[in-house]
Amino acid sequence: MNSLFLALRVSTSGNGKKSTPAIKVAVAAVALSVAVMLAAIAIVLGFKEEITRKVIGFNPHIVLRVNPALSRDEYLVDMTPAMENMLEETPYISSYALASSIPAIFKTSEDFKGIYLRSIGKDYMGDFVASQLTSGRFPDFAKETDQVIISETAANQLQLKAGDTIPTYFITDNVQVRPLKVAGIFNSHFSTYDDIYAFGPLSLIQELGSIRPYEGTSINIYVDDFDNLQDYAVDMRRRLDQAYASGLINRYYEIETTLENGANFFSWLSLLNTNVAVILVLMTAVALITLISGMLILIVDKKRFITILKALGASNRLIRRVFVWLTIRVAVTGLIIGNAVMLTVLFLQKAYHFIPLNPDGYYIDFVPVELNAAHILILNAAIIAITYLMLILPSCFVGSIKGAPVE
């Protein structure tokens, strides 16, 4: 006799018509556990994806700077032909750009706000800032050199809206004032950045700072694989040292990475891994305990069935395997229900963001979700495998049931 065949043919209820309360509880526990585990994994992956995207949006993968403690002429970076050739020849660099920033003050008749005006371009921060716009538009900074993008924080404080003109004071060797037009307003929910940054054209900052077209305050680099950023930074350090030693570049450049500039955020995200591990262990324990209880109740309910099998010559090993498969059947039912319900909720959340969050505490105004097919399959397979292994021991209870005569 085949144990799997018998398990598929036998009802999980005592009378063959309706499941016992214990079986219903077991199915519900498995469904709830799977749903919670799926939600935990999807939400943590979503948080990591969204927060990392925002940190990278404000902080290029690799930033080349000169020590800011040096004099003005010495701390400016040079995008010389030799530097461009070195960057072009580096295989892992996907894009790079000269960038600059300058302190400024937005002033209205009633209030003022100090900010840093950062240059922005299509290859660095452009797509990200455009995706965070709440009003207005992303201008063509190559042509519209009097346009800026400001944060919603600054707009609310100064009572500005898209299309308004704001007198802007720039702190250089001499205080200069320029009327700038607010092309767009963004809100990333990252108060650390929203509170101090505005974005404008590189040419405007170079003009105001009296620096040449090939000079800036940093060179922003994006690489092809963020996971290898540390290794790329080490290699970039080596390349810069060689170029400096050979005289190809005339500055000693310091290297900063996104991992350093966003260290606080990445440390917070790493703590979420521990939370997920705890949730997975607890939910697995809940599911196993209820399944083991359900198996024992099934064995008690199926005394007559066990007696018949023993009368037909079935071994205790065969009967144990029947009840293991029978309980696995209950677990699979719970898995199907849990997956169906939670995946539906997660797909809807990913599409419509109907579950909100407090952006002041979480840096995002909705619960982020990232669905990974491999993670979902591994989770379900692991639950079935662990359930099968853990049910072998309690199935030995079958051996204590004697083969009494069948009426």
C-alpha positions in Angstrom: 0.0 0.0 0.0 1.2 3.5 -0.8 1.1 6.0 2.1 0.6 9.1 -0.1 -2.3 7.4 -1.9 -4.0 6.6 1.4 -3.4 10.1 2.7 -5.0 11.6 -0.4 -8.0 9.3 -0.1 -8.7 9.6 3.7 -10.8 12.5 5.0 -9.3 14.8 7.6 -12.6 14.7 9.6 -14.0 12.1 11.9 -17.2 11.5 10.0 -15.8 12.1 6.5 -18.1 15.1 5.9 -16.9 18.0 8.1 -13.5 18.9 9.3 -13.0 18.9 13.1 -12.3 22.3 14.9 -8.7 21.2 15.5 -8.1 20.8 11.7 -9.7 24.2 11.0 -7.5 25.8 13.6 -4.4 24.1 12.1 -5.3 25.4 8.6 -6.0 28.9 9.9 -2.7 28.9 11.9 -0.7 27.9 8.8 -2.5 30.4 6.6 -2.0 33.2 9.1 1.7 32.2 9.7 2.4 32.1 6.0 0.6 35.4 5.4 2.6 37.1 8.2 5.9 35.7 6.9 5.1 36.8 3.3 4.2 40.3 4.5 7.3 40.6 6.6 9.6 39.6 3.8 7.8 41.8 1.1 7.6 44.8 3.4 11.3 44.7 4.5 12.4 44.2 0.9 10.2 47.1 0.0 11.7 49.3 2.7 15.2 48.4 1.6 14.4 49.2 -2.0 12.7 52.5 -1.4 15.1 53.9 1.3 18.1 52.8 -0.7 16.7 54.4 -3.8 16.2 57.7 -1.9 19.6 57.6 -0.3 21.2 57.0 -3.7 19.0 59.7 -5.2 20.7 62.3 -3.0 24.1 60.6 -2.8 25.8 59.4 -5.9 27.5 56.0 -5.6 31.0 57.5 -5.5 31.9 61.1 -4.9 35.3 62.5 -5.6 36.2 65.6 -3.6 39.2 67.6 -2.6 39.7 68.3 1.1 37.4 71.3 1.9 39.9 72.6 4.5 42.1 73.7 1.6 41.9 77.1 0.0 39.2 77.9 -2.5 41.4 77.4 -5.5 42.8 74.1 -4.1 39.5 72.4 -3.1 37.9 72.7 -6.5 38.0 69.6 -8.6 39.1 69.6 -12.3 37.3 67.7 -15.0 40.5 67.6 -17.1 40.9 65.5 -20.3 43.1 63.1 -18.3 40.5 62.7 -15.6 37.8 62.1 -18.2 40.0 59.5 -19.9 40.5 57.7 -16.6 36.8 57.6 -15.9 35.9 56.5 -19.4 38.4 53.6 -19.2 37.1 52.4 -15.8 34.8 49.4 -16.8 32.3 49.6 -13.9 31.4 53.3 -14.2 28.0 53.7 -15.9 28.0 57.5 -15.7 29.8 60.4 -14.2 29.4 64.2 -14.1 31.0 67.3 -12.8 28.8 68.8 -9.9 28.9 71.8 -7.7 27.0 73.4 -4.8 26.8 76.9 -3.2 25.2 78.2 -0.1 22.3 80.6 -0.6 19.4 82.3 1.1 15.8 82.4 -0.2 14.2 85.6 1.0 10.6 86.8 0.8 9.1 90.0 2.4 8.1 88.0 5.4 10.6 85.2 5.9 13.9 83.6 4.7 15.5 80.2 4.5 19.1 79.1 4.1 19.8 76.3 1.7 22.5 74.7 -0.4 21.8 75.0 -4.1 23.1 71.8 -5.8 23.7 71.3 -9.5 21.6 68.6 -11.0 21.7 66.9 -14.4 20.1 64.1 -16.4 22.9 61.7 -15.4 22.9 62.5 -11.7 19.8 63.0 -9.5 17.7 64.2 -12.4 15.4 61.2 -12.7 15.1 60.8 -8.9 14.2 64.4 -8.2 11.7 64.4 -11.1 10.0 61.3 -9.5 9.6 63.2 -6.2 7.9 66.3 -7.7 4.6 67.2 -6.1 3.9 70.2 -8.3 5.5 72.1 -11.2 7.9 70.5 -13.7 11.5 69.5 -14.2 13.0 72.2 -16.4 15.7 71.9 -19.1 18.5 73.4 -17.0 20.8 73.6 -20.1 18.4 76.3 -21.5 16.5 77.6 -18.4 19.4 78.8 -16.2 17.2 80.9 -14.0 15.0 78.0 -12.8 15.3 76.1 -9.5 13.5 73.1 -7.9 12.9 73.6 -4.1 11.5 71.3 -1.4 8.0 71.3 -0.1 9.5 72.2 3.3 10.9 75.4 1.9 7.8 76.2 -0.2 5.6 75.9 2.8 7.8 78.0 5.0 8.1 80.8 2.4 4.6 80.3 1.1 5.8 79.7 -2.5 4.2 77.7 -5.3 5.5 76.6 -8.7 5.9 79.5 -11.0 6.7 82.1 -8.3 9.9 84.1 -8.4 12.1 84.2 -5.3 15.0 86.7 -4.7 18.0 84.5 -3.8 21.2 85.7 -2.1 24.4 83.8 -2.8 27.2 83.8 -0.3 30.5 84.0 -2.2 33.4 86.4 -2.0 30.7 89.1 -2.5 27.0 88.7 -1.6 25.1 88.4 -4.9 21.3 88.4 -5.5 19.5 86.8 -8.3 15.7 86.4 -8.9 15.1 82.7 -9.6 11.9 81.1 -10.7 10.5 78.1 -8.9 10.0 75.5 -11.7 9.0 72.6 -9.4 8.5 71.6 -5.8 9.6 68.1 -4.5 9.0 66.1 -1.4 11.1 63.0 -0.7 10.0 62.8 3.0 13.7 62.8 3.8 13.8 65.8 6.1 17.6 65.5 6.4 17.9 66.4 2.7 14.6 68.2 2.0 15.3 70.9 4.7 18.6 72.0 3.2 18.8 71.4 -0.5 17.4 73.0 -3.6 18.5 72.2 -7.2 19.6 74.3 -10.1 21.8 74.4 -13.2 25.5 73.8 -12.9 26.2 76.8 -15.2 24.5 79.1 -12.8 26.5 77.9 -9.8 29.8 78.1 -11.8 28.9 81.7 -12.8 28.0 82.8 -9.3 31.1 81.1 -7.8 33.4 82.6 -10.5 34.7 79.1 -11.4 35.6 77.8 -14.8 33.4 75.4 -16.9 35.6 72.4 -16.1 35.7 73.1 -12.3 33.3 72.1 -9.6 33.1 71.0 -6.0 32.8 67.3 -6.8 32.7 64.6 -9.4 29.7 62.3 -9.1 30.1 58.7 -10.3 27.5 56.0 -10.7 28.5 52.3 -11.0 26.9 49.4 -12.7 26.4 47.2 -9.6 25.7 48.8 -6.2 26.3 45.5 -4.4 30.0 45.7 -5.4 30.4 49.4 -4.4 33.0 48.7 -1.7 35.2 46.8 -4.1 34.7 49.5 -6.7 35.7 52.3 -4.2 38.9 50.4 -3.4 39.8 50.1 -7.1 38.9 53.8 -7.7 41.3 54.7 -4.9 44.1 52.7 -6.5 43.4 54.3 -9.9 43.4 57.8 -8.5 46.7 57.2 -6.6 48.4 55.9 -9.7 47.1 58.9 -11.8 48.3 61.3 -9.1 51.7 59.7 -8.7 52.2 59.7 -12.5 51.2 63.4 -12.8 48.0 62.7 -14.9 45.9 64.6 -12.3 47.1 67.5 -10.1 44.8 66.9 -7.1 44.7 64.3 -4.4 41.0 63.3 -4.4 39.1 62.0 -1.4 36.5 59.3 -2.0 33.1 59.1 -0.4 30.5 56.4 -1.1 26.8 56.2 -0.7 27.4 53.7 2.1 29.3 56.3 4.1 27.1 59.2 3.4 23.9 57.2 4.1 25.4 55.1 6.9 22.6 55.9 9.4 19.9 54.8 7.0 21.7 51.6 6.0 22.3 50.7 9.7 18.6 51.1 10.3 17.8 48.9 7.4 20.2 46.2 8.6 18.3 46.0 11.8 15.2 45.0 9.9 16.8 41.7 8.9 16.8 40.7 12.6 13.2 41.6 12.9 12.3 39.4 9.9 14.3 36.5 11.3 12.4 36.7 14.6 9.1 36.8 12.8 9.9 33.8 10.6 11.0 31.7 13.6 7.9 32.6 15.7 5.4 32.1 12.9 7.0 28.8 11.9 6.8 27.7 15.6 3.1 28.6 15.7 2.4 26.7 12.6 4.3 23.6 13.7 2.7 23.5 17.1 -0.8 23.7 15.7 0.0 21.1 13.0 1.4 18.7 15.6 -1.7 19.2 17.8 -3.8 18.6 14.7 -1.9 15.4 13.8 -2.4 14.0 17.3 -6.1 14.8 17.2 -6.3 13.1 13.7 -4.6 10.0 15.1 -7.1 9.8 18.0 -10.1 10.4 15.6 -8.8 7.7 13.2 -8.4 4.9 15.7 -10.9 2.7 13.7 -8.9 3.5 10.4 -5.6 2.6 12.1 -7.1 -0.7 13.5 -8.3 -1.7 10.0 -4.9 -1.0 8.5 -3.2 -3.0 11.1 -5.7 -5.9 10.6 -4.7 -5.8 6.9 -1.1 -6.1 7.9 0.1 -2.5 7.5 3.2 -1.7 9.5 3.5 1.1 12.0 6.0 2.9 9.6 3.4 2.9 6.8 0.7 4.2 9.1 3.0 6.9 10.5 3.7 8.1 6.9 0.0 8.2 6.1 -0.6 10.6 9.0 2.5 12.7 8.1 1.2 13.1 4.6 -2.3 13.7 5.9 -1.0 16.6 8.1 1.1 17.9 5.2 -2.2 18.0 3.2 -3.6 20.2 6.0 -0.5 22.4 5.8 -0.7 22.8 2.0 -4.3 23.9 2.4 -3.2 26.5 4.8 -0.3 27.5 2.5 -2.6 28.0 -0.5 -5.1 30.1 1.6 -2.3 32.2 3.2 -0.5 32.8 -0.1 -3.7 33.6 -2.0 -4.9 36.1 0.6 -1.6 37.9 1.4 -0.3 38.0 -2.2 -3.5 39.6 -3.3 -3.2 42.2 -0.6 0.5 42.8 -1.4 -0.2 43.2 -5.1 -2.9 45.7 -4.4 -0.6 47.6 -2.0 2.2 47.7 -4.5 -0.2 49.1 -7.2 -2.3 51.5 -5.1 -0.5 52.2 -1.9 -3.7 52.1 0.1 -2.0 51.4 3.5 -0.4 54.7 4.6 2.6 55.4 6.9 3.8 58.4 8.9 6.6 59.8 6.7 8.1 61.6 9.7 9.1 58.3 11.2 9.5 56.1 8.2 10.7 58.5 5.4 7.9 57.3 3.2 4.2 57.9 3.2 3.0 54.4 2.3 3.9 50.8 3.2 6.4 49.8 0.5 6.2 46.3 -1.0 8.7 44.3 -3.1 7.6 40.9 -4.4 10.3 38.5 -5.2 9.2 35.2 -6.8 12.3 33.3 -5.7 11.8 34.3 -2.0 8.1 33.3 -2.2 9.0 29.9 -3.6 11.8 29.3 -1.1 9.6 30.3 1.8 6.8 27.8 0.8 9.2 25.0 0.0 11.0 25.5 3.4 7.8 25.5 5.3 6.7 22.2 3.7 10.2 20.6 4.3 10.4 21.7 7.9 6.8 20.6 8.5 7.5 17.1 7.1 10.6 16.6 9.2 9.0 17.9 12.4 6.0 15.7 12.1 7.9 12.4 11.9 8.4 12.3 15.7 4.8 12.9 16.8 3.6 10.4 14.2 5.2 7.6 16.3 2.2 7.9 18.6 0.4 5.7 16.0 2.4 2.7 17.4 0.7 3.0 20.8 -2.7 2.2 19.2 -3.3 -1.5 19.4 -4.9 -3.4 16.6 -8.2 -4.2 18.3 -10.8 -6.3 16.6 -12.9 -4.4 14.1 -16.6 -4.4 14.7 
